[in-house]
């Protein structure tokens, strides 16, 4: 059975093991990524037991890379980067340079050549998007000044790694050509860069018009399946076309596919609809990376592993701390950013894999990168815990007050009372908000999308950026003196948690929420909502009201066929 259906066996085995080890990692309060990588190690050829098809795993991983990079592009925010550009751009570039030099130094001590050291150093220089965002979310730092600097820093790192993915193949061709002259090699490099520029220009000039138009036309059909299919076809098709027509990487093609789609009004829907498939293939990507890892390196090369881990945990952190302090930020901000960046993840895996494929780094180097990634991701939550304890012991009350004042300078409590707090400003929220405004009812909108919040503020509508489940965000929206709490977000279980939190603070507040299913209605009601509107049921009731069945006599209801 295993031999006759290798694709199915690999996918099923990978997902089942990833689920089991992901759950175990979650119970141990470490990142699920560690569980996914451990599942790959177990399914790989270096450990006994089940062995997945190692020839299929790289192709599944490539789909994972495409969808991961598509997601990075879809959430890429130039506004977020520009808001902290003065520190994020020079800081990230300098930190990448420091980490790369440290990696090259370690590789020199191990007797590697300069090219292998360069690839190795680049792998150690970039943090994991998934791990960093999750760490900030768990500590409710996404919307703080520290969080915005860390995210901007990460965006610059991502862009630098995208550039590295483009240039490495060109450098590999130059290095592998023994007979070519310097002029020929430089010409080849120029052609490669020219193809990349041509692809980027095509995406910016044509793609940003054609891609949103295709999605708008697809959305107008009303078919959710077609819309999801269109998004996936565009992501995979553009990535494949980028390789076939311009000789650039799948990763770069997918990144720009997501970036041009980011400007569309349908970007949030696209992100939501493709999330399950993107997550599934991202999991397979991490599993396939784990399959390539030989755990014996931990026993055979412990000093090399520890040195690699030291560069990730301390080399990068010290560099980031010094750079942030150099730009005049507080110790708390510098330490938070240092802890956020003290790990490596998906870009390191992609770069290491590309380096091995191009012959620029051997399998031993990739194993060191994987070992450093797994250990740093495991230790990252511990670093944050130690950081919080250190700050609690050393910071004075005056330091905390000053830090909080700096972080909250963009968001102060709204000056309003006896108002409606509207959570979410999508299709339902915007319709509700328009009617409230028309009727002269004061309102405050809570949204976790920065572009939407900025657009609302530009219209003169009071808006708070953040997650409504956070009590501090509710305080900014003045829940303490609100008249109504109106939840328009589509996730019923998330709405239920917000209702429970709000009900604790305001037992008499009138709370109205929306839901899609009967179990969501029960869940939200049990947590204290006064009314829960189920869209499908209200549509049916509206149709029945139009029919006015209660006004018809029995004879009219049973009337003969009019034809």
C-alpha positions, 0 to 999 in steps of 0.5 A: 500500500505504501509503495503503490500510493506514495503521494497519499502516504506522504501527505497523510503521514506528514499531516498526522504526525504533524498534528500529534507533535504539534499538539504535544508542542502546544501542551509543552508551551513551545511553538507548534513549528517545533512539533512539525519539524520533529514530525519530519525528523521522525518521518525522515530517513535518519530515524527508524520507523515510518519513512515518507517518500523523500522524492515527493517531499521537496515538491510538496515543500515547494508548494508550501514555500509558494503559499508561505511567500504568497502570504508574506506578500499578502500581508506586506504593508509598506505603510507599516514599514514607512512608519518605523523606517528610520530604525527598521531599515538601517537596523535590520540591514546592519543586523543582517550584516553582523549575523552574516559575518559571525556565521562566516567566521564560524564557518571559517573555523570549521574549514568551510570555503567563503561561499558556504560561509556566506550562505550559512551566515545569511541563513542565521540572519533572518528571524521567523515571521510565524514565531515573531508574530505569535510571540508579539500576539501572545504578549499583546505587543502587536500594536505597541511601538515595540511591536511595530518596530519589530514588524518593520524590522522583519519586513526589511529582513524578508525583503533582503532574503527575497533579494538573496533568493534572486541573486544566489542562483546568479552567483552560483552560475558565476562560480561554477563557470571555470572558463567564463571571463569576468565580463561574461560573468558580470553580463550573466549577473546583469541579465539575471537582475534585468529579468527580475526587474522586468518581472517586478515591473510587469507585476507592478504595471500590469499585475496590480490592475489585472489581478484585482480585476480577475478577483473582482470578476470572480467575486461577482459570480457569488461562488466562494469556491471559484473565488478561492480557486482564483486566488490559488490559481493566481498565486501558483500560476504567477509563481510558476510563470515567474520561473518559466518566463523570467527564471526567477524563484517560485518564492519571488513570484509568489511574494509579488503575487501576494503584494499586488493582491494586497492593494485589492479591496478583496485582499482580506477575503483572499487571505481568509479563504486561502488560509486553511490550504496555506496552513496545511501546505506550510505544515508540510513544508516544515515537515519536509524540512524536518525530514532532511535533518539528521539528528545525529549532528547533535551528538557528533558535532555538539560544539558546532551546534552550540556555536551556531545557537550562540550566534542566533541567540546572542550574536543577533540579540546583542547587535539588535540591542545596540542598534535600537539603543543607538537610535535613542529607544528605551531599554525595554524596547531594545530588549523586546526587539532583541528577544523577538529576533533571537530565532530563525525559521522559514527563510533560513530553511528556504535559503539552506535548501537553495544553497544545497541545490546550487552546490553552495553549501553541503548537507552538513551546513543545512543540518547545522541551520536546522539544528539552530532553528529548532533549538532557537524556536524552542528557547524563544518563549523562555527568552521572553519569560526571562525578559519579563522577569528581568524588567519586573525586577529592574524597572522603576514605576517612572520607567514604566510610565514613560514607556507606556506613554511613548507606546500609547502616543498613537492611541489615547482613550476616545473622548466619547460616551453613551455611544455604540462600540462596533467590533469589526468594520467589514461588509456588515460593520460598514453597513451598520456604521453607515446607518448609525452615522445616518441616524446621528448615533455616536460610535467607536470602531475597533479594528485590527486592520491598520489601513481600515483604521487609518481610513476611518480616522480620515473620514472623521470616525473614531477608531481604535486599532487592536483586538477587542478581546484585549481589555486595554483596547476596550478601555481605549474604546470607552466600554465603561460608558458605552450604550451598546456593544455590537460585534460584526466579526464573522468568527462566532467563537472569537465573538463569544470570548469578547462578549464574556470579557465585556460582560464581566466589566459591564453586566448591564451593557446591551450586547448584540452579536452575529453568528453563522451557525446554531452552535455559535448562537448558543456559544455567544448567548451562553457568554452573555449576549442579549441578542445573536443575529444569525444571518441565514435565519434573518434572510429566511425571515425576510423572505417570509415577510415579503411573502406575507403568508400570515395574510393569506387564507387557507384557500389562497395557500392551497390554490390551484396551479395558475397555469 
